[in-house]
Amino acid sequence: MLDRLALKLVKPAVDAAARWLAARGITADQVTLAGFALGMLAAGLVASGHSLLALVPLLANRALDGIDGALARLSTSSERGAFLDISLDFVFYAAIPLAFGIAAPGENALAAAVLLAAFVVTGTSFLAFAVLAEKRGLKSTDYPSKAFYYLGGLTEGTETIACFLAMCVWPEHFAVLAYFYAALCALTAATRLHAGWKAFG
């Protein structure tokens, strides 16, 4: 829901960083892998009970996730790079709730499982729509720079990161935040299923 606004706000900084890296021979895939490593560091810190320390690598992961796409557009974007980017993004999104479940299984395990299930549902509807949209030659007018059809919804990347940040700041409220966000994800999945049913009818 907020991704379009967030992308517009950070675009000048992201483009400037991408140009700086490109001038030094850094590739988009290298940035993707560096961002993923930072995301896994954030998950490891959360799992070990240091969720506040995870804030910095978590935010760095998201920053690099924006920069790698801008960097790819400065050269020749590759399908391999797009595949790597989206695949590692989904690993990262799964790793954070799992890490909270590991940190306090008695309090968090069920909530983490519910949130992960919600992520599977939203992710499946998102990717299934993208695959069929590509087959039909549909293009997203809301996110034209994306390498595939990006179907928005109530819970997009910006909202997910805001939720993760809240969990890191208030880990004692992880379960409440997880259940609430899982419910929002369910609404998102429902709207995407409805959109797909109409678009591919």
N, C-alpha and C positions, 0 to 999 in steps of 0.2 A: 504494500500500500504506500509506503514511504520511499521506496527505492528510487523512483523517478526524481523526486525532490532532492534526495541525498546525493544521487549521482550528479545532478546539476550543480549542487553546491561545491562538491569536491573536485569537479572536473578540471578547473584551472591548475590546482595543485598536483593532481594526478598526472595530467599531461606534461607539466613541467618536470616532474620526477622521471617520467618515462623518457623524455628527451635527454635528460642528464645521464641516465643509465645507458641509453642507446649510443650516446657519444663516447661512452667508455667500453663499448663492445659487450655489454651485458644483454643476454637474450631473455625473451619472455619465459621460456621454460625454466631457466635458472631462477628467475624471480618466483615462479610458481612453486618450485621445489623449496626455495628458502622460506616462503610463506607457510608452506605445509609443515616444515620443520619447526617453525615458531608456534604453529597451531598445536602440534603434538607436545611441545614444551609446555604450553599453557595447560593442556589436558593432564600432563604429568604432574604439574604443580597443584592443580585442583585435586587430583587423586591422592596426593600426599598431604592434603589438608592445608595448602598454602594458596587459597583461592584469590586473595588480594594480590599476591605476587603474579598471579596469572593474567592480571589485567593488561600488563604491558605487552607480553607476547601475543595475547589474544587480539589486541588492537592492531599490532604490527602485522599479524596474519591477514586481517581484513584490509589493511592499507595496501599490502603487497598484492592481494587478490584483485584490487582495482588497477594497480599499476601494471600488472602483467598483461592485461587486456589492451591497455593503452600502448604498451610497448610493442605488442604483437601487431597492432594496427600501423605502427611506424615502419614495419618491414612487410614481410609476406606472412599473413596469418595462416597457420596450418591447422588442419583438422586434428592432427595428433596433439597439438598444443591445447586446442579447445577440449578435446577428450580428457587430457591430463588434468586440466583446470577444473572441470566440472566433477570429475571423479574424486579428486583430492578434496574438493570442497565438501562433498557429501561425507567423506571419511571424517573430516574435521567436525562437521555438524553432529555426527554421531558420537564422536569421542568425548565431547564436553559433558553431555548428560551421563554417559557411561562413567566418566571420571567422578562425578558427584555421587553416583551409586557406589563406586568403589570406596570413596572417602568415608561414607557413613552408610553402610548397607542396611542397617536396621531401620534408619529413618528415611533413606532416600531410594532404596532399590526399586520398590514398586512404582514410585513416581517417575523414576528414570526410565523404567520399562514402558510405562504409559506414554511418556514423551517420545521415546524412540519409536514406538509403534505409530504415533501420530506423524512423526517425521517420515516414516516409510510410506504412509498413505499419501501425504502431501508430495513427497518426492516422486512417487510412482505416477500420480496424476500429472505432475509437472512434466516429467520426462516422456510419458506416453503421449501427451498432447504435442510435445516438441517433435517427436518422431513422425507422427501422422501429419503434422503441419508441414514438415519438410517434404514429406511424400507428395503433398498436394501443392507445394510451392508457395505456401502462405508465409508472409513476412510480418513481423511485429512492428507496428508503427510506434508503439510506446517505447520500445527498446531496440532501435534500429542497429545499434553498434554491437549487439550480442551476436555470437557465432551461430546461435540456433534460436528458434522461436521461444521467447521468454514470456510465459503466461504469468501475469501478476496475480495478486490476491491479497487477502487480509494479512497474512503472515509471509513477508518476503525476507530478504537478507537483512535489511535494516532493523526490522522488528526482532528478528531472531538474535542478532548481536546485542540489541538493547536488553533482551531477556537474559542472555548469557552474562552480560555485565552486571545486571541486577543480582543474579545468582552468585556471582563472584563477590560482590560487596556484602550481600546478606545470605551467606550459605546456610544459615539456620532456617531460612524460609524457602529453601530449594523446593521442597515438596509442593507447597502452595503455588509457587511460581510455575512449576512444571505442569501441574494439573490445569492451571489457568491457561497456560500457553498451548497445551495439548488440545484444549477445547477450541481455542482460536484456530489451531491447525485443522481441526475437524471441519470447522466452518469453511476454511479456505479450500479444503479438498472437495467439499460439497459444491462450492461455486465453480471449481475447475471441472468437476464431473459434469455439471450442468452446461458449462461452456463447451466442453468437448462433445456432449450429446447434441447440442445445437449446431456446432461447427461442422461435424462430420456426418450429419444426418443425410 
